[in-house]
Amino acid sequence: MIKKLPDTLIIIFTILVIFTLLTWLIPAGEYQREVVNGREVIDPDSFSFVEAEPQGLFDLLQAPIAGFQSAAQIIAFILLVGGAFSIINATGAIDAALQYVVSYSYRYPASKKWILPIIITLFSLAGATFGMSEEVLVFILITIPLARALNYDVLVGVAIPFLGAGAGFAGAFANPFTIGVAQGIAELTPFSGMEYRLVVWLCFTVAVNIFILRYCFLLDRNRITPYHTNASLNAAPEQVSFTILRKIILILFALTIVLLIYGVNEWDWYINEIAALFVGLGIFSAVLGRLKMQKTIDAFIEGAKDLMPAALVVALSKGMLILATDGKIIDTILYNLAGLADGMPGYLSIQVMFLVQSLFNFFLPSGSGQAALTMPIMAPLSDLLGIGRQTAVLAFQFGDGISNLIIPTSGVTMGVLSIAKIPYEKWLKWSLPIIIAFTILAMLLLIPPVLFFEWA
């Protein structure tokens, strides 16, 4: 049994301490930087060693507040968007839509050939747009009984929301808590490069549908033995009716995504405008959903509170970067990392970045936190390797999203398995084919932006 790792904040603060010590051990060095197309980039031929400036205890203690100051815009974005999405959830619109589709399949079991792909795709869309993750813990209370009613097993019941949302999360095109944060740190316009990301999402969604439906086909033909557990699902969520107003809220949500895409591409929207868009969506949803003012405020606060750990991780991670930069070791680290990939073609270098992100995710299974920790290094490293920053963000996105589905350090993964009473070893063995498929798919999808087109 793998012991529970320390809390993410403890891990990040430990890294802060380590980086403080490294300023005493790693030779100081600097690259010259220049502004190209409004973005600060490194001159790859300008590295030189300079006089060391090791950081002390007081610098370490100041790092968190310095991180808050430096990352204030991104932190505010996380909290405001988290609060806005919580208001949308409070209207019951998302729950009602999913429950409606699930209940339809209960009433018409013969529809399972096409109803399952719709449900899986809806969960994938939820993962791709608002980063559905913890919410899966609620929905498996619906999908496990659904799977049993359709003569499938508990693995199907878990896979529908968990793998469905996970595929969307890994192949996301508008997840503000991973893509939005990572692109902001990489000095890219949040949600830019949407066209290729939509292709990526479609590929991941098709792959997860094929995997789950193939397993269902084998169960239908009695070619494999179904896996059943004695999972207790008495605490089923309250049924929410799919009213006209809730349908309008979902239409408004879809129109917001369209407006976001247009605003980013045509009006050069950045973090402030995008945050305002989501806050406006939250307000309109509260009005349409007839939420009382206090309930709206409570929902907003609850959503922001849920993302406070992520905001703290972003601040501490930014503090780590400030320590390393002030200690003049960050460029030395980049110089040596680039040296390891010297002579390696870009389509292989990006694979290494993807695998490194996957490794980081074992210790830091937080999308926003991992973006804040790794993108300050990966973004300039991609410049040195001649790889676009959008592709570096995509490598982060894959590394974070795919491994989330099997790592035992993920609270959501272990929580889902606990509710369904599926042993971790059983889940690992059963889901390994789709994890391998996702990994191969990710590696293939990382190649075109490196070889065939400029991705801005």
NUPA-460767 format. One line per field, with one value per residue (C-alpha): residue in one letter; x negated, y, z. Coordinates in nm, 2 decimals. Each point is the difference from the previous one (the first is absolute). Layout:
BEGIN
residuo (A,...)
xx (X,...)
yy (Y,...)
zz (Z,...)
***
This chain:
BEGIN
residuo (M,I,K,K,L,P,D,T,L,I,I,I,F,T,I,L,V,I,F,T,L,L,T,W,L,I,P,A,G,E,Y,Q,R,E,V,V,N,G,R,E,V,I,D,P,D,S,F,S,F,V,E,A,E,P,Q,G,L,F,D,L,L,Q,A,P,I,A,G,F,Q,S,A,A,Q,I,I,A,F,I,L,L,V,G,G,A,F,S,I,I,N,A,T,G,A,I,D,A,A,L,Q,Y,V,V,S,Y,S,Y,R,Y,P,A,S,K,K,W,I,L,P,I,I,I,T,L,F,S,L,A,G,A,T,F,G,M,S,E,E,V,L,V,F,I,L,I,T,I,P,L,A,R,A,L,N,Y,D,V,L,V,G,V,A,I,P,F,L,G,A,G,A,G,F,A,G,A,F,A,N,P,F,T,I,G,V,A,Q,G,I,A,E,L,T,P,F,S,G,M,E,Y,R,L,V,V,W,L,C,F,T,V,A,V,N,I,F,I,L,R,Y,C,F,L,L,D,R,N,R,I,T,P,Y,H,T,N,A,S,L,N,A,A,P,E,Q,V,S,F,T,I,L,R,K,I,I,L,I,L,F,A,L,T,I,V,L,L,I,Y,G,V,N,E,W,D,W,Y,I,N,E,I,A,A,L,F,V,G,L,G,I,F,S,A,V,L,G,R,L,K,M,Q,K,T,I,D,A,F,I,E,G,A,K,D,L,M,P,A,A,L,V,V,A,L,S,K,G,M,L,I,L,A,T,D,G,K,I,I,D,T,I,L,Y,N,L,A,G,L,A,D,G,M,P,G,Y,L,S,I,Q,V,M,F,L,V,Q,S,L,F,N,F,F,L,P,S,G,S,G,Q,A,A,L,T,M,P,I,M,A,P,L,S,D,L,L,G,I,G,R,Q,T,A,V,L,A,F,Q,F,G,D,G,I,S,N,L,I,I,P,T,S,G,V,T,M,G,V,L,S,I,A,K,I,P,Y,E,K,W,L,K,W,S,L,P,I,I,I,A,F,T,I,L,A,M,L,L,L,I,P,P,V,L,F,F,E,W,A)
xx (0.00,-0.14,0.00,0.17,-0.23,-0.03,0.25,-0.08,-0.08,-0.26,-0.16,-0.01,-0.15,-0.26,-0.09,-0.04,-0.25,-0.18,-0.03,-0.13,-0.28,-0.06,-0.09,-0.30,-0.10,0.08,-0.23,0.18,0.06,0.21,0.14,0.06,0.37,0.17,0.37,0.13,0.36,0.08,-0.14,-0.33,-0.22,-0.35,-0.29,-0.12,-0.36,-0.05,-0.04,-0.29,-0.09,0.03,-0.07,0.21,0.28,0.10,0.34,0.03,0.27,0.16,0.02,0.17,0.26,0.07,0.05,0.37,0.11,-0.22,0.17,0.34,-0.10,-0.15,0.29,0.28,0.18,-0.01,0.11,0.29,0.10,0.00,0.22,0.24,0.06,0.03,0.26,0.19,0.01,0.12,0.30,0.08,-0.02,0.23,0.27,0.01,-0.02,-0.30,0.13,0.35,-0.14,-0.21,0.28,0.25,-0.22,-0.06,0.37,0.08,-0.22,0.17,0.34,-0.12,-0.27,0.00,-0.15,-0.32,-0.19,0.01,0.09,-0.33,-0.22,0.22,-0.05,-0.38,-0.03,0.19,-0.24,-0.29,0.14,0.03,-0.36,-0.11,0.19,0.01,-0.24,0.25,-0.19,0.13,0.35,-0.05,0.03,0.37,0.08,-0.13,0.29,0.22,-0.21,-0.07,0.37,0.05,-0.27,0.16,0.34,-0.15,-0.15,-0.35,-0.24,-0.14,-0.31,0.23,0.19,-0.33,-0.15,0.29,-0.05,-0.36,-0.17,0.24,-0.07,-0.37,-0.03,0.15,-0.23,-0.31,0.12,0.16,0.05,0.15,-0.09,-0.08,-0.17,-0.27,-0.02,0.10,-0.26,-0.28,0.04,0.01,-0.33,-0.15,0.10,0.25,0.35,0.22,0.20,-0.20,-0.08,0.36,0.03,-0.27,0.12,0.35,-0.16,-0.19,0.32,0.18,-0.27,0.00,0.38,0.01,-0.27,0.18,0.33,-0.16,-0.16,0.32,0.23,-0.23,0.01,0.38,0.01,-0.21,0.24,0.30,-0.15,-0.09,-0.36,-0.13,0.12,0.15,-0.16,0.24,-0.05,0.23,-0.04,0.26,0.17,0.27,-0.10,0.13,0.00,0.33,0.17,0.01,0.27,-0.12,0.20,0.02,-0.21,-0.27,-0.01,-0.04,-0.29,-0.17,0.06,-0.15,-0.30,-0.05,0.03,-0.25,-0.26,0.06,-0.04,-0.31,-0.15,0.09,-0.12,-0.34,-0.06,0.16,-0.01,-0.33,0.18,-0.23,0.05,0.20,0.25,0.04,0.05,0.27,0.17,0.03,0.11,0.27,0.11,0.02,0.22,0.24,0.02,0.10,0.27,0.13,-0.03,0.20,-0.27,0.05,-0.27,-0.14,-0.01,-0.18,-0.26,-0.04,-0.05,-0.26,-0.18,0.01,-0.14,-0.28,-0.07,-0.03,-0.27,-0.19,-0.25,-0.07,-0.05,-0.24,-0.20,-0.02,-0.13,-0.26,-0.11,-0.05,-0.19,-0.23,-0.06,-0.08,-0.25,-0.17,-0.01,-0.13,-0.26,-0.09,0.03,0.31,-0.19,-0.28,0.27,0.15,-0.35,-0.07,0.35,-0.05,-0.34,0.16,0.22,-0.28,0.01,0.33,0.27,0.29,0.25,-0.20,-0.07,0.37,0.06,-0.26,0.19,0.32,-0.15,-0.15,0.34,0.15,-0.26,0.06,0.37,-0.06,-0.12,0.21,0.34,0.14,0.04,-0.03,-0.28,-0.20,0.04,-0.13,-0.29,-0.12,0.11,-0.25,-0.27,0.16,0.10,-0.35,-0.14,0.23,-0.15,-0.35,0.10,0.18,0.34,0.31,0.13,0.35,-0.15,-0.17,0.34,0.15,-0.28,0.09,0.36,-0.05,-0.25,0.25,0.32,-0.09,-0.18,0.27,0.21,-0.23,-0.23,0.07,-0.09,0.31,0.28,0.27,-0.14,-0.02,0.34,0.17,-0.15,0.10,0.36,0.02,-0.20,-0.24,-0.35,-0.27,-0.18,0.31,0.06,-0.36,0.00,0.34,-0.07,-0.36,0.10,0.17,-0.28,-0.25,0.23,0.03,-0.38,-0.07,0.27,-0.15,-0.35,0.13,0.21,-0.31,-0.19,0.21,-0.05,-0.37,-0.05,0.29,0.14,-0.06,0.23,0.06)
yy (0.00,0.34,0.24,0.33,0.28,0.32,0.28,0.19,0.32,-0.19,-0.14,0.35,0.16,-0.28,0.08,0.36,-0.10,-0.22,0.28,0.23,-0.25,-0.04,0.37,-0.09,-0.30,0.07,0.24,0.33,0.07,0.22,0.01,0.33,0.06,0.19,0.09,-0.17,0.06,0.13,-0.30,-0.02,-0.28,-0.13,0.04,-0.36,0.09,0.26,-0.21,0.09,-0.07,0.30,0.08,-0.21,0.15,-0.27,0.04,-0.01,-0.08,0.34,-0.03,-0.34,0.15,0.29,-0.23,-0.08,0.36,0.08,-0.28,0.14,0.34,-0.15,-0.24,0.23,0.01,-0.38,-0.06,0.24,-0.17,-0.35,0.12,0.21,-0.27,-0.27,0.21,0.06,-0.37,-0.08,0.23,-0.19,-0.33,0.14,0.06,-0.38,0.05,-0.23,-0.27,0.01,-0.04,-0.31,-0.15,0.05,-0.19,-0.28,-0.03,-0.03,-0.30,-0.15,0.03,-0.12,-0.27,-0.07,0.34,-0.10,-0.03,0.37,0.14,-0.11,0.19,0.31,-0.03,-0.07,0.30,0.23,-0.09,0.06,0.34,0.08,-0.10,0.21,0.32,0.04,-0.27,-0.25,-0.20,-0.03,0.02,-0.35,-0.14,0.10,-0.12,-0.35,-0.04,0.03,-0.18,-0.31,-0.09,0.10,-0.24,-0.28,0.08,-0.04,-0.34,0.14,-0.01,0.25,0.07,0.15,0.20,0.16,0.04,0.19,0.32,-0.05,-0.10,0.22,0.31,-0.10,-0.02,0.34,0.14,-0.14,0.12,0.32,0.30,0.25,-0.11,0.32,-0.18,-0.18,0.16,0.35,0.00,-0.17,0.23,0.31,-0.11,-0.07,0.35,-0.13,0.12,-0.23,-0.24,0.09,-0.28,-0.12,-0.16,-0.27,-0.06,-0.08,-0.26,-0.14,-0.01,-0.18,-0.26,-0.07,-0.02,-0.25,-0.21,-0.02,-0.08,-0.28,-0.15,0.00,-0.11,-0.28,-0.13,0.03,-0.19,-0.29,0.00,-0.02,-0.29,-0.18,-0.01,0.13,-0.04,0.32,0.14,0.07,0.14,0.06,0.38,0.17,0.28,0.10,0.36,0.07,0.37,0.19,-0.01,0.34,0.08,0.12,0.32,0.26,0.24,-0.26,-0.07,0.37,0.02,-0.28,0.18,0.31,-0.20,-0.12,0.35,0.12,-0.26,0.12,0.37,-0.09,-0.16,0.30,0.25,-0.17,-0.02,0.32,0.25,-0.12,-0.07,-0.10,-0.10,0.30,-0.02,-0.38,0.02,0.27,-0.22,-0.29,0.23,0.14,-0.36,-0.08,0.31,-0.07,-0.37,0.10,0.23,-0.26,-0.28,0.22,-0.03,0.22,0.25,-0.17,-0.34,0.16,0.16,-0.33,-0.19,0.25,-0.01,-0.38,-0.02,0.24,-0.18,-0.33,0.15,0.18,-0.29,0.03,0.38,-0.06,-0.25,0.25,0.27,-0.23,-0.13,0.35,0.07,-0.29,0.15,0.34,-0.17,-0.18,0.31,0.23,-0.27,-0.01,-0.37,-0.03,0.07,-0.25,-0.26,0.08,0.00,-0.35,-0.13,0.13,-0.16,-0.34,0.04,0.15,-0.16,-0.17,0.08,0.21,-0.28,-0.21,0.29,0.07,-0.37,0.04,0.30,-0.20,-0.28,0.24,0.16,-0.34,-0.08,0.34,-0.09,-0.29,0.23,0.30,-0.11,0.35,0.15,0.36,-0.08,-0.20,0.27,0.26,-0.22,-0.12,0.24,0.28,-0.25,-0.18,0.31,0.15,-0.35,-0.04,0.32,-0.14,-0.32,0.17,-0.13,0.22,0.10,-0.12,-0.35,0.02,0.08,-0.30,-0.23,0.13,-0.06,-0.36,-0.07,0.13,-0.15,-0.35,-0.11,0.14,-0.31,-0.25,0.17,-0.10,0.35,0.14,0.05,-0.02,-0.33,-0.17,0.15,-0.14,-0.34,0.01,0.07,-0.27,-0.24,-0.08,-0.09,0.23,-0.30,-0.10,0.35,0.04,-0.33,0.07,0.36,-0.05,-0.05,0.33,0.18,-0.15,0.11,0.35,0.02,-0.11,0.23,0.29,-0.07,0.00,0.31,0.19,-0.06,0.21,0.33,-0.06,-0.12,0.13,0.33,0.31,0.00,0.34)
zz (0.00,-0.10,0.29,-0.04,-0.11,0.20,-0.09,-0.33,0.19,0.21,-0.31,-0.16,0.31,0.02,-0.36,0.10,0.27,-0.25,-0.26,0.27,0.08,-0.38,-0.03,0.22,-0.21,-0.36,-0.19,-0.09,-0.36,-0.23,-0.35,-0.18,-0.07,-0.27,-0.08,-0.31,-0.10,0.34,0.18,0.19,-0.15,0.07,-0.24,-0.01,-0.07,0.27,0.32,0.23,0.36,0.24,0.36,0.24,0.21,0.25,0.17,0.38,0.26,-0.03,-0.37,0.04,0.24,-0.24,-0.30,0.07,0.01,-0.30,-0.18,0.08,-0.13,-0.32,-0.07,0.12,-0.34,-0.05,0.36,-0.03,-0.33,0.17,0.29,-0.21,-0.26,0.27,0.17,-0.33,-0.08,0.35,-0.07,-0.32,0.19,0.26,-0.26,-0.05,-0.38,-0.06,0.24,-0.16,-0.35,0.09,0.22,-0.29,-0.24,0.25,0.09,-0.36,-0.03,0.30,-0.17,-0.34,0.05,-0.37,-0.05,0.17,-0.33,-0.05,0.34,0.16,-0.26,0.07,0.38,-0.04,-0.23,0.23,0.28,-0.23,-0.09,0.37,0.06,-0.31,0.09,0.38,0.11,0.15,0.26,0.35,-0.13,-0.14,0.36,0.00,-0.35,0.05,0.24,-0.30,-0.27,0.20,0.04,-0.37,-0.11,0.21,-0.15,-0.35,0.11,0.02,0.30,0.25,-0.22,-0.27,0.26,0.12,-0.34,-0.15,0.21,0.12,-0.32,-0.20,0.20,0.02,-0.38,-0.03,0.28,-0.18,-0.34,0.13,-0.23,0.25,0.36,0.18,0.29,-0.21,-0.35,0.12,0.28,-0.20,-0.30,0.23,0.16,-0.34,-0.11,-0.26,-0.03,0.20,-0.22,-0.31,-0.25,0.04,-0.34,0.05,0.36,-0.13,-0.22,0.30,0.21,-0.28,-0.03,0.38,0.01,-0.29,0.16,0.34,-0.17,-0.20,0.32,0.21,-0.28,-0.10,0.36,0.00,-0.33,0.15,0.30,-0.23,-0.18,0.33,-0.11,0.33,0.36,0.14,0.31,0.29,0.35,0.29,-0.02,0.21,-0.19,0.24,0.00,-0.35,-0.10,0.00,-0.34,-0.18,-0.26,-0.34,-0.02,-0.28,0.21,0.06,-0.37,-0.07,0.25,-0.19,-0.33,0.16,0.11,-0.36,-0.14,0.26,-0.12,-0.36,0.11,0.18,-0.31,-0.21,0.26,0.03,-0.37,-0.13,0.29,0.17,0.33,0.29,0.36,0.11,-0.28,0.03,0.38,-0.05,-0.26,0.25,0.28,-0.22,-0.09,0.37,0.07,-0.30,0.11,0.35,-0.14,-0.24,0.26,0.25,0.26,0.30,0.06,0.31,-0.17,-0.30,0.23,0.20,-0.32,-0.13,0.33,0.01,-0.35,0.07,0.33,-0.18,-0.22,0.28,0.03,-0.37,0.04,0.29,-0.20,-0.29,0.24,0.16,-0.34,-0.12,0.32,-0.09,-0.34,0.16,0.23,-0.28,-0.22,0.27,0.08,-0.37,-0.03,-0.22,-0.32,0.10,0.05,-0.35,-0.15,0.13,-0.09,-0.35,-0.02,0.08,-0.31,-0.21,-0.35,0.07,-0.25,0.12,-0.04,0.25,0.24,0.04,0.09,0.28,0.13,-0.01,0.20,0.26,0.05,0.06,0.26,0.17,0.02,0.23,0.27,-0.09,-0.13,-0.03,-0.35,0.10,0.25,-0.25,-0.26,0.24,0.10,-0.34,-0.27,0.12,-0.09,-0.29,-0.19,-0.04,-0.04,-0.30,-0.14,0.03,-0.16,-0.29,0.11,0.01,0.34,-0.10,-0.05,0.34,0.16,-0.19,0.14,0.35,-0.06,-0.11,0.28,0.26,-0.14,-0.11,0.31,0.22,-0.10,0.17,0.25,0.36,0.12,-0.16,0.25,-0.27,-0.14,0.34,0.11,-0.31,0.05,0.37,-0.07,-0.27,0.22,-0.28,0.11,-0.13,-0.16,-0.19,-0.13,-0.11,-0.19,-0.16,-0.10,-0.11,-0.37,-0.03,0.20,-0.25,-0.29,0.14,0.04,-0.35,-0.13,0.20,-0.14,-0.35,0.05,0.12,-0.32,-0.26,0.18,0.01,-0.36,-0.22,0.12,0.21,0.30,0.15)
***
